[in-house]
């Protein structure tokens, strides 16, 4: 659905009116396309404190494809190496490094702060590194003009070598609607060499809930990145599913994900194994708890959570999802912040977060598989188009980018998790919400 307010603020009279009334002033986001595959300008590399990863970080930044400079009049991105910040004095260097240059950042720019995991043995270092999180989240709410801000934490004993895919994602148009996030990396090395232009070549991806909307967009982006895609949805959506499969050259699998044999049928559809499993299928049955019958509660928990748990467990145990595999589940900011009338839905999506945090480390250790989740905020779909006008406008504006996201924004995040180069990204829940004010 068209965002008429966003169009209005793109005109001179609209900018004058909204500025005078103190209203949000969103700017159109620059998303990935073959014509705009990267940021337009150099990357400014700054340091606060004495870096402990100088050489490795320089190599990782060079791999983004952006020209890296120590001084730039109009940078498209800024990376601040704050790995050496271990005290309050070091935090002053963070201010000193960014204060003079933030205003010079190009519209739609990127700021990434590189930190380290807070220490359990040095409370001064822990305080300083945790302070970076509050700093980044606040800066993301200040910058405006489509700028996004993130904190990437390296493991205590690791190097930036495994941060390549994360930096390429954050410092690109693919992450246009992702801001204010803290991403913690492990020290796992990338799984294999791959073509950055088609990183999923030779891999099989299965996407549930893929007949339309976000699921169809996820399938499209994974196919764009080279994967053979199996699109799954309920038999009632067979016609839409077939159209999506035909458009992508994908395999259609009409299946109720809650069926007792769902995992076995998913494995049978991919006889050579599933490399990327995307749990996108979900339903809503909204009512206040006092008016919610047990069947509405059970259906949402069964589809959104229990089916994810059961099929993931069975596919891991059978080996259908093998070493180097990726599981990406769909949570929601409703599972983080809660939402009136959605106790069942919020419980199911919070459960996904619990699954990711618990299973991620064990799946990596036992099966060589990473487990992550995306948590969408207000995404422009047919479902949000049916929301009453005032509520819809509030959902669009209550984030740092002052606009709704698109299904492709969720899809790009899923594709980043799915890459062979993202082995160090595990147990993470990435909010694709423009840094929504809900749930902080």
C-alpha positions in Angstrom: 0.0 0.0 0.0 1.3 3.4 -0.9 2.7 5.6 1.9 1.3 9.0 0.9 2.9 10.7 3.9 6.3 9.6 2.7 5.6 11.0 -0.7 4.4 14.2 0.8 7.6 14.7 2.7 9.6 14.2 -0.5 8.2 17.5 -1.9 9.4 21.0 -1.0 5.9 22.1 0.4 5.6 18.9 2.3 9.1 19.3 3.9 8.2 22.9 4.9 4.8 21.9 6.3 6.1 18.9 8.3 9.1 20.7 9.6 7.0 23.6 10.8 4.6 21.2 12.6 7.4 19.2 14.1 6.3 16.0 12.4 8.5 13.0 11.3 10.4 13.6 8.1 11.2 10.2 6.6 13.3 9.9 3.5 13.0 7.1 0.9 15.3 4.2 1.7 17.8 3.1 -0.8 17.4 -0.7 -1.1 19.5 -3.2 -3.1 18.9 -3.5 -6.8 21.2 -4.4 -9.7 21.5 -0.6 -10.4 22.2 0.2 -6.7 24.2 -2.8 -5.3 26.3 -0.8 -2.9 26.7 2.4 -1.0 27.7 5.4 -3.0 30.9 6.8 -1.5 33.9 5.9 0.7 34.0 4.2 4.0 35.6 6.2 6.8 37.6 4.0 9.2 38.1 5.5 12.7 39.5 4.2 15.9 38.8 4.9 19.6 41.4 3.6 22.1 44.2 1.2 21.1 42.6 -1.3 18.7 43.4 -5.0 19.3 42.2 -6.0 15.8 43.7 -3.5 13.4 45.0 -5.7 10.7 42.1 -8.1 10.7 39.5 -5.3 10.6 41.2 -3.6 7.8 41.1 -6.8 5.8 37.4 -7.3 6.6 36.5 -3.8 5.6 38.4 -4.1 2.3 36.2 -7.1 1.5 33.1 -4.9 1.5 34.2 -3.5 -1.8 34.0 0.1 -0.6 37.0 2.4 -0.7 38.3 2.7 2.8 39.8 6.0 4.0 41.0 7.5 7.2 39.6 10.9 6.2 36.6 11.6 3.9 34.6 14.7 3.3 31.4 12.9 2.6 31.5 9.3 3.6 28.8 6.8 2.8 29.6 4.8 5.9 31.6 5.1 9.1 33.2 2.2 11.0 34.5 3.0 14.5 36.9 0.4 15.9 36.1 0.6 19.7 37.6 -2.8 20.6 40.2 -1.1 22.6 37.8 0.8 24.8 38.1 -0.5 28.3 37.3 2.4 30.5 35.2 5.6 30.9 38.2 7.5 29.5 38.1 5.3 26.4 34.4 6.3 25.9 35.6 9.9 25.6 37.5 8.8 22.6 34.3 7.4 21.1 32.8 10.9 21.4 35.9 12.5 20.0 36.0 10.3 17.0 32.4 10.5 15.9 31.4 14.0 17.0 33.2 15.9 14.2 32.1 13.5 11.4 28.5 12.4 12.0 27.0 15.4 10.3 29.1 14.9 7.2 27.7 11.4 6.6 25.8 11.1 3.3 22.0 10.5 3.5 21.2 6.9 3.8 24.6 6.3 5.4 25.8 3.6 7.7 27.5 3.7 11.1 28.9 0.5 12.5 30.7 0.4 15.9 33.0 -2.6 16.4 33.2 -3.7 20.0 34.0 -6.8 22.0 31.9 -8.9 24.2 31.7 -7.5 27.8 34.1 -9.4 30.1 32.9 -11.4 33.1 36.3 -10.8 34.8 36.9 -7.1 34.2 34.0 -5.0 35.2 35.6 -1.8 33.9 35.9 -3.3 30.5 32.4 -4.7 30.8 31.0 -1.3 31.7 32.7 0.5 28.9 31.7 -2.1 26.2 28.1 -2.3 27.5 28.0 1.5 27.3 28.5 1.2 23.6 25.1 -0.4 23.3 23.3 2.5 24.8 25.3 4.9 22.7 24.5 3.1 19.5 20.8 2.7 20.1 20.6 6.4 21.0 22.6 7.6 18.0 20.4 5.5 15.7 17.4 7.6 17.0 19.3 10.9 16.4 20.8 10.7 12.9 17.8 10.8 10.6 18.0 11.0 6.8 17.8 7.2 6.4 21.0 6.6 8.4 21.3 3.3 10.3 23.6 2.6 13.3 24.8 -0.8 14.7 27.1 -2.4 17.2 29.0 -5.6 16.2 30.6 -7.4 19.1 33.6 -9.7 18.4 34.2 -12.6 20.7 36.7 -12.1 23.5 39.4 -14.2 21.8 38.3 -13.9 18.2 39.4 -11.7 15.3 37.3 -9.8 12.7 38.0 -12.5 10.1 34.6 -14.0 10.6 32.8 -10.6 10.4 33.0 -10.3 6.6 29.4 -11.2 5.8 28.1 -9.1 8.6 29.9 -6.0 7.5 29.0 -6.5 3.9 25.3 -6.8 5.0 25.3 -3.8 7.3 27.4 -1.6 5.0 25.1 -2.1 2.0 21.6 -1.2 0.8 20.4 -4.7 1.8 20.1 -3.5 5.4 18.1 -0.4 4.7 15.4 -1.1 7.3 17.6 -2.5 10.0 18.9 -0.1 12.6 19.9 0.1 16.3 20.9 -3.6 16.4 23.6 -5.4 18.5 25.1 -8.4 16.7 27.3 -10.8 18.7 29.7 -12.9 16.6 31.2 -16.2 17.5 34.7 -17.2 16.4 33.5 -19.7 13.8 35.2 -19.5 10.4 33.1 -19.1 7.2 32.0 -22.6 6.0 33.4 -22.4 2.5 34.5 -20.2 -0.4 31.5 -18.7 -2.2 30.7 -16.2 -4.9 29.6 -13.0 -3.1 27.2 -12.2 -6.0 25.5 -15.6 -5.7 26.5 -17.0 -2.3 23.8 -19.7 -2.2 24.7 -21.4 -5.5 24.4 -25.2 -5.1 22.4 -25.0 -1.9 18.8 -26.0 -1.3 16.5 -23.7 0.7 13.1 -24.6 2.0 10.8 -21.7 3.0 7.5 -22.3 4.8 4.5 -19.9 4.4 5.9 -19.0 1.0 2.8 -18.7 -1.2 2.6 -14.9 -0.8 3.8 -11.9 1.3 7.0 -12.1 3.3 7.5 -15.8 2.6 7.3 -15.3 -1.2 9.8 -12.4 -0.9 12.2 -14.5 1.1 12.0 -17.3 -1.5 12.6 -14.7 -4.3 15.8 -13.3 -2.6 17.2 -16.7 -1.8 16.6 -17.7 -5.5 18.3 -14.5 -6.6 21.3 -15.5 -4.5 21.6 -18.8 -6.3 19.6 -21.3 -4.1 17.2 -23.9 -5.4 14.1 -23.1 -3.4 11.3 -25.3 -2.2 8.3 -23.2 -1.4 5.9 -24.7 1.2 2.4 -23.6 2.2 -0.9 -25.0 3.2 -2.9 -26.9 0.6 -5.6 -24.1 0.6 -2.9 -21.8 -0.8 -2.0 -24.2 -3.6 -2.7 -21.8 -6.5 -0.7 -18.9 -5.1 2.0 -21.4 -4.2 2.2 -22.7 -7.7 2.4 -19.2 -9.1 5.3 -18.4 -6.8 7.1 -21.6 -7.7 6.7 -21.0 -11.4 8.0 -17.5 -11.1 11.1 -18.6 -9.3 11.8 -21.9 -10.9 11.2 -23.4 -7.5 9.6 -26.6 -6.2 6.1 -26.3 -4.7 5.2 -28.4 -1.6 1.6 -28.1 -0.5 1.7 -29.2 3.1 0.2 -28.3 6.5 3.3 -27.7 8.6 1.5 -29.0 11.7 0.9 -32.5 10.2 2.6 -35.3 12.1 4.6 -36.3 9.0 5.6 -32.7 8.0 9.3 -33.2 8.7 9.5 -36.4 6.8 7.7 -34.9 3.8 10.0 -31.9 3.9 13.0 -34.1 3.9 11.6 -36.2 1.0 11.2 -33.0 -1.1 14.9 -32.4 -0.8 16.6 -35.8 -1.3 20.1 -34.3 -1.3 19.4 -32.5 2.0 18.2 -29.1 3.1 20.9 -26.4 3.5 18.7 -23.5 4.5 15.4 -24.0 6.5 13.3 -20.8 6.8 10.4 -21.0 9.2 8.1 -18.3 8.0 4.6 -19.9 8.3 2.4 -18.2 10.9 -1.1 -17.3 11.8 -2.8 -14.7 14.0 -6.1 -15.3 15.9 -6.3 -12.0 17.9 -8.5 -11.5 20.9 -8.0 -10.2 24.4 -7.2 -13.1 26.8 -10.6 -12.8 28.6 -12.4 -13.4 25.3 -10.0 -15.9 23.8 -11.2 -19.5 23.5 -8.8 -22.4 23.9 -8.9 -23.3 20.2 -7.6 -19.8 19.2 -4.8 -20.1 21.6 -3.8 -23.6 20.6 -3.9 -23.0 16.8 -1.5 -20.0 17.0 0.9 -21.9 19.3 0.8 -25.0 17.2 1.5 -23.3 13.9 3.9 -20.5 15.0 5.9 -22.4 17.6 5.3 -26.1 18.1 5.6 -27.0 14.4 8.9 -25.1 14.3 10.2 -27.0 17.3 9.1 -30.4 16.0 10.2 -30.1 12.4 13.6 -28.6 13.3 14.3 -31.3 15.9 13.4 -34.1 13.4 15.3 -32.6 10.5 18.4 -32.2 12.6 18.1 -35.7 14.1 17.6 -37.3 10.7 20.6 -35.5 9.2 18.3 -33.9 6.5 19.6 -30.6 7.7 23.3 -31.2 7.8 26.7 -29.6 8.5 26.9 -26.0 7.2 23.1 -25.7 7.4 21.2 -22.7 8.4 17.9 -22.4 10.3 16.2 -19.0 10.2 12.9 -18.6 12.1 10.5 -15.7 12.2 9.9 -14.0 15.5 8.3 -10.5 15.8 8.6 -7.4 17.8 5.3 -8.5 19.4 7.3 -11.2 21.0 9.7 -8.6 22.5 7.3 -5.8 23.4 3.9 -7.6 23.6 0.8 -6.4 21.9 -2.8 -5.9 23.1 -5.0 -8.7 21.9 -2.1 -10.9 20.9 -1.2 -12.9 24.0 -1.2 -16.1 21.9 0.8 -14.6 19.1 3.3 -12.8 21.3 3.8 -15.9 23.4 4.6 -17.9 20.2 7.0 -15.3 18.9 8.8 -15.0 22.2 9.0 -18.8 22.2 10.9 -18.5 18.9 13.4 -16.2 20.5 13.9 -18.8 23.3 14.4 -21.5 20.8 17.1 -19.6 18.9 19.1 -18.6 22.0 19.0 -22.2 23.4 19.4 -24.3 20.3 21.9 -22.0 18.4 25.0 -23.0 20.4 24.1 -26.6 20.7 23.1 -27.0 17.0 26.5 -25.5 16.0 28.5 -27.8 18.3 26.6 -31.0 17.5 25.5 -30.5 13.9 27.5 -27.6 12.4 24.2 -25.7 11.9 23.4 -22.1 12.9 20.1 -21.0 14.3 18.9 -17.4 14.1 15.7 -15.4 13.8 14.4 -12.2 12.2 11.9 -10.1 14.2 9.9 -8.0 11.8 8.2 -4.8 12.9 5.7 -2.9 10.8 6.0 -4.4 7.3 3.9 -3.2 4.4 1.8 -6.2 3.5 -1.9 -7.0 2.7 -2.4 -7.7 6.4 -1.1 -4.2 7.5 -3.0 -2.6 4.7 -6.2 -3.8 6.4 -5.3 -2.1 9.7 -7.3 1.0 10.5 -5.7 4.2 9.2 -4.6 5.8 12.5 -3.1 2.6 13.9 -1.4 2.0 10.5 0.1 5.5 10.5 1.3 5.0 14.1 3.0 1.7 13.2 4.7 3.4 10.3 6.0 6.4 12.1 7.0 4.9 15.5 10.5 4.0 14.5 13.8 5.8 13.8 13.2 5.7 10.0 9.6 6.9 10.4 8.2 4.5 7.8 7.1 1.0 7.3 9.4 -1.7 6.0 8.9 -3.9 2.9 8.8 -7.7 2.7 12.2 -7.6 0.9 13.8 -6.0 4.0 13.0 -9.2 5.9 14.1 -11.3 3.0 17.5 -9.6 2.8 18.1 -10.3 6.5 17.2 -14.0 6.0 19.5 -14.2 3.1 22.4 -12.8 5.1 21.8 -15.4 7.9 21.7 -18.1 5.1 25.1 -17.3 3.6 27.9 -19.8 4.0 30.0 -16.8 5.1 27.7 -16.2 8.1 28.9 -19.2 10.2 29.9 -16.7 13.0 26.4 -15.4 13.2 24.5 -17.7 15.6 21.8 -17.5 18.2 21.0 -13.9 17.1 17.5 -12.3 16.8 17.7 -9.4 14.3 14.9 -6.9 14.5 13.9 -5.7 11.0 11.8 -2.8 12.2 13.6 0.5 11.4 14.5 0.6 15.2 10.9 0.5 16.4 10.2 2.5 19.5 8.3 -0.6 20.8 10.4 -2.9 22.9 13.5 -0.7 22.7 
